[in-house]
């Protein structure tokens, strides 16, 4: 199976064209492929397939490294978009692709950057069924109740503001506290979690714990969730979100329509060996 490795702010995916896979990409096989040291190593797989809809360049399926399918990934979809442009699937600067979260309409703005229309964010969703209309609640972090903001942007986000100094944000042990937050029973489909802190009039810094992944260097939808939380608390947009892997710009209008701008670049071309494929076929 041939693939191309891409990364966006340190969030790395294997891009696989549907016809390149000679076997079904089951959850166990995806998990095995994505393992560092024992597999190809990746934060997930982007499966690209042709669309029967002439208005769409391609269908994009996004898989987490635990084998589960993600509705949307801001970084992943940008990588897929830039891959499609570079591979010659389209010569247009503006086009559309489908994801599990719906149709995404990107705009290529440079050789490495694109702006993605992420659709409309919401503070209510099936992923927080008992929540109030404003999406606010409290959740325990280190035995202290913190206010959180639920945001649905194709997938569920739980954004928690850290109002103390920068040391408080940096000291958070996300691998330790993240699983309990991700699996809080109020979120029946689990949730992504972002911890954010204001650093300027329209800038924040954020750390992300992704559902099915763990702590990541960056997340486009996680950055969006944090930015929407900041916007709803009075911060003007667009909002620049600084992540461990780099910076994303989140545009937000009064109806919570979102645009996400950032870069994505290829890393290498690869091919799974026959020996490794034989291992996968046993799973």
C-alpha positions as CSV (number, residue, x, y, z in Angstrom):
1,X,0.0,0.0,0.0
2,X,1.5,3.3,-1.1
3,X,0.9,6.4,1.0
4,X,2.2,9.9,1.4
5,X,3.0,11.3,4.9
6,X,1.8,14.9,5.6
7,X,2.0,17.1,8.6
8,X,0.3,20.3,9.7
9,X,1.7,22.0,12.8
10,X,3.1,18.6,13.9
11,X,-0.2,16.8,13.4
12,X,0.8,14.0,11.0
13,X,-1.4,11.9,8.8
14,X,-0.9,9.2,6.2
15,X,-2.8,10.1,3.0
16,X,-4.0,6.9,1.3
17,X,-5.9,6.8,-2.0
18,X,-8.7,4.2,-1.9
19,X,-7.4,2.2,-4.8
20,X,-4.0,1.9,-3.2
21,X,-5.3,-0.2,-0.3
22,X,-5.5,-3.9,-1.3
23,X,-7.2,-4.7,2.0
24,X,-10.0,-3.3,4.1
25,X,-8.9,-0.6,6.6
26,X,-10.5,-2.0,9.7
27,X,-10.1,-0.3,13.1
28,X,-7.5,-2.9,14.3
29,X,-5.5,-2.5,11.1
30,X,-5.6,1.3,11.2
31,X,-4.4,1.1,14.9
32,X,-1.5,-1.2,13.9
33,X,-0.5,0.9,10.9
34,X,-0.5,4.1,13.0
35,X,1.7,2.8,15.8
36,X,5.1,4.4,16.1
37,X,8.0,2.1,16.2
38,X,5.9,-1.0,15.2
39,X,4.0,0.6,12.2
40,X,4.3,3.5,9.9
41,X,3.5,5.9,12.7
42,X,0.9,8.6,12.4
43,X,-1.8,10.6,14.1
44,X,-4.3,9.0,11.7
45,X,-5.1,8.1,8.2
46,X,-6.8,10.2,5.5
47,X,-8.5,7.9,3.0
48,X,-9.2,9.6,-0.3
49,X,-11.7,8.2,-2.7
50,X,-13.5,9.5,-5.9
51,X,-16.9,11.2,-5.5
52,X,-19.9,10.5,-7.8
53,X,-20.9,14.1,-7.2
54,X,-19.5,16.2,-10.0
55,X,-19.4,19.2,-7.6
56,X,-17.0,17.4,-5.3
57,X,-13.3,16.7,-5.9
58,X,-13.1,13.8,-3.6
59,X,-14.5,12.1,-0.5
60,X,-12.2,12.2,2.6
61,X,-12.5,9.8,5.5
62,X,-10.5,10.7,8.6
63,X,-9.4,7.9,10.9
64,X,-7.9,8.4,14.4
65,X,-4.9,6.2,15.5
66,X,-7.2,4.1,17.6
67,X,-9.1,3.1,14.5
68,X,-12.2,5.2,15.1
69,X,-13.5,7.5,12.4
70,X,-13.4,11.2,13.1
71,X,-16.1,13.4,11.8
72,X,-13.6,16.2,11.0
73,X,-10.1,17.3,11.6
74,X,-9.0,20.8,10.8
75,X,-5.4,19.8,10.3
76,X,-6.3,16.6,8.5
77,X,-8.7,18.1,6.1
78,X,-6.1,20.8,5.2
79,X,-3.6,18.1,4.5
80,X,-6.1,16.3,2.3
81,X,-6.9,19.5,0.5
82,X,-3.3,20.4,-0.2
83,X,-2.6,16.8,-1.3
84,X,-5.5,16.9,-3.8
85,X,-4.2,20.1,-5.2
86,X,-0.6,19.0,-5.5
87,X,-1.5,15.5,-6.9
88,X,-3.4,17.1,-9.7
89,X,-6.9,16.0,-8.6
90,X,-7.9,19.6,-9.3
91,X,-6.3,22.7,-10.6
92,X,-8.8,25.0,-8.9
93,X,-7.9,27.2,-5.9
94,X,-11.5,26.9,-4.6
95,X,-13.3,23.5,-4.6
96,X,-15.3,21.2,-2.3
97,X,-14.7,17.8,-0.6
98,X,-17.0,15.7,1.5
99,X,-16.3,14.5,5.0
100,X,-18.3,12.7,7.7
101,X,-19.2,16.2,9.0
102,X,-20.5,17.3,5.6
103,X,-19.1,19.3,2.6
104,X,-16.0,21.3,3.3
105,X,-15.1,24.2,0.9
106,X,-11.4,25.2,1.0
107,X,-9.5,28.0,-0.7
108,X,-5.8,27.6,-1.6
109,X,-4.0,30.8,-0.6
110,X,-0.3,29.8,-1.1
111,X,1.8,26.7,-2.0
112,X,1.5,25.6,1.6
113,X,-1.5,27.3,3.1
114,X,-5.3,27.0,2.7
115,X,-8.3,28.6,4.2
116,X,-11.1,26.2,5.1
117,X,-14.8,27.0,5.5
118,X,-15.5,24.8,8.5
119,X,-19.2,25.5,8.5
120,X,-21.2,26.8,11.5
121,X,-20.2,26.1,15.0
122,X,-22.9,25.4,17.6
123,X,-23.1,25.4,21.4
124,X,-25.8,22.7,21.3
125,X,-25.5,19.2,19.8
126,X,-26.3,15.5,20.2
127,X,-22.8,15.2,21.7
128,X,-23.9,17.2,24.8
129,X,-27.6,16.2,25.0
130,X,-28.3,17.4,28.5
131,X,-26.5,20.7,28.0
132,X,-28.0,24.2,28.1
133,X,-28.4,26.3,25.0
134,X,-25.2,28.3,25.7
135,X,-23.2,25.1,26.0
136,X,-21.7,26.1,29.4
137,X,-21.1,23.8,32.3
138,X,-18.6,22.9,35.0
139,X,-16.2,20.0,35.1
140,X,-13.6,18.8,37.7
141,X,-9.9,19.4,36.9
142,X,-7.6,18.4,39.7
143,X,-10.5,18.4,42.2
144,X,-11.4,22.0,41.2
145,X,-14.5,22.9,39.3
146,X,-13.7,24.7,36.0
147,X,-16.2,26.2,33.6
148,X,-16.2,24.6,30.2
149,X,-17.7,25.6,26.8
150,X,-19.2,22.9,24.6
151,X,-18.7,23.7,20.9
152,X,-19.8,21.4,18.1
153,X,-17.8,22.0,14.9
154,X,-18.3,18.7,13.0
155,X,-17.1,17.0,16.2
156,X,-17.5,17.7,19.9
157,X,-15.2,20.2,21.7
158,X,-14.9,20.9,25.5
159,X,-13.0,24.2,25.9
160,X,-11.7,25.1,29.3
161,X,-10.2,28.5,30.1
162,X,-7.2,28.6,32.4
163,X,-7.3,32.1,33.9
164,X,-4.1,31.8,36.0
165,X,-0.5,32.5,34.8
166,X,1.1,30.7,31.9
167,X,2.7,28.3,34.4
168,X,-0.7,26.9,35.3
169,X,-1.4,26.0,31.6
170,X,2.0,24.5,31.1
171,X,1.9,22.5,34.2
172,X,-1.3,20.6,33.3
173,X,-0.6,16.9,32.9
174,X,-2.9,16.2,29.9
175,X,-2.2,12.4,29.6
176,X,-3.2,12.1,33.3
177,X,-6.4,14.3,33.3
178,X,-7.5,14.0,29.7
179,X,-9.1,10.5,29.7
180,X,-11.6,11.3,32.4
181,X,-12.6,14.5,30.7
182,X,-12.8,12.9,27.3
183,X,-15.1,10.1,28.7
184,X,-17.2,12.3,31.0
185,X,-20.7,10.7,30.8
186,X,-22.3,14.0,29.7
187,X,-20.6,13.5,26.4
188,X,-22.0,10.2,25.1
189,X,-19.7,10.1,22.0
190,X,-16.7,11.3,24.1
191,X,-15.3,14.7,23.5
192,X,-12.1,16.5,22.5
193,X,-10.7,18.8,25.2
194,X,-8.8,22.1,24.9
195,X,-7.3,24.2,27.6
196,X,-6.8,27.8,26.6
197,X,-5.5,31.1,27.9
198,X,-5.8,34.7,26.7
199,X,-2.5,36.2,25.7
200,X,-3.6,39.3,23.8
201,X,-6.6,41.2,22.5
202,X,-7.2,38.6,19.8
203,X,-4.7,35.9,20.7
204,X,-4.8,32.8,22.8
205,X,-2.6,29.9,23.6
206,X,-4.1,26.4,23.8
207,X,-3.2,22.8,24.6
208,X,-5.2,20.0,23.1
209,X,-6.3,16.5,24.2
210,X,-7.9,14.8,21.3
211,X,-10.6,12.1,21.5
212,X,-9.0,8.8,20.4
213,X,-5.6,10.3,20.2
214,X,-4.4,11.9,23.4
215,X,-2.3,15.0,23.8
216,X,-1.4,16.5,20.4
217,X,0.9,19.2,19.1
218,X,-2.0,20.8,17.4
219,X,-5.7,20.3,16.3
220,X,-7.6,22.5,13.9
221,X,-11.0,21.7,15.4
222,X,-9.5,21.9,18.9
223,X,-8.2,25.4,18.1
224,X,-11.6,26.3,16.8
225,X,-13.3,25.2,19.9
226,X,-11.0,27.2,22.1
227,X,-11.3,30.2,19.8
228,X,-15.1,30.1,19.8
229,X,-15.1,29.9,23.6
230,X,-12.9,33.0,23.7
231,X,-15.1,34.8,21.1
232,X,-18.2,34.0,23.2
233,X,-16.5,35.6,26.2
234,X,-15.9,38.9,24.3
235,X,-12.7,38.4,22.3
236,X,-12.9,39.9,18.8
237,X,-12.3,37.7,15.8
238,X,-10.3,36.6,13.9
239,X,-8.5,34.9,16.7
240,X,-4.9,33.7,16.5
241,X,-4.4,30.4,18.3
242,X,-0.9,29.4,19.3
243,X,-0.4,25.6,19.7
244,X,2.6,23.5,20.6
245,X,3.1,22.9,16.9
246,X,2.5,26.4,15.5
247,X,-0.3,28.9,14.9
248,X,-3.7,28.8,13.3
249,X,-6.0,31.7,12.5
250,X,-9.7,31.2,13.3
251,X,-12.3,33.5,11.6
252,X,-15.6,33.7,13.4
253,X,-18.7,35.8,12.4
254,X,-21.7,36.7,14.5
255,X,-23.5,33.5,13.4
256,X,-20.5,31.4,14.4
257,X,-19.5,30.6,10.8
258,X,-15.9,29.5,11.0
259,X,-12.9,29.8,8.6
260,X,-9.6,28.1,9.6
261,X,-6.4,29.2,7.9
262,X,-3.1,27.3,8.3
263,X,-0.4,25.4,6.5
264,X,0.2,21.7,5.6
265,X,3.2,20.1,3.9
266,X,4.2,16.7,2.6
267,X,7.0,14.8,4.5
268,X,7.7,11.7,2.5
269,X,6.3,9.0,0.1
270,X,6.1,5.5,1.5
271,X,4.9,2.0,0.8
272,X,4.0,-0.8,3.3
273,X,6.1,-3.9,2.8
274,X,4.6,-7.3,1.9
275,X,5.7,-8.6,5.4
276,X,3.8,-5.8,7.2
277,X,0.7,-6.3,5.0
278,X,0.8,-10.0,5.9
279,X,0.7,-9.0,9.6
280,X,-2.3,-6.7,8.9
281,X,-4.2,-9.5,7.1
282,X,-4.0,-11.6,10.3
283,X,-5.9,-8.9,12.2
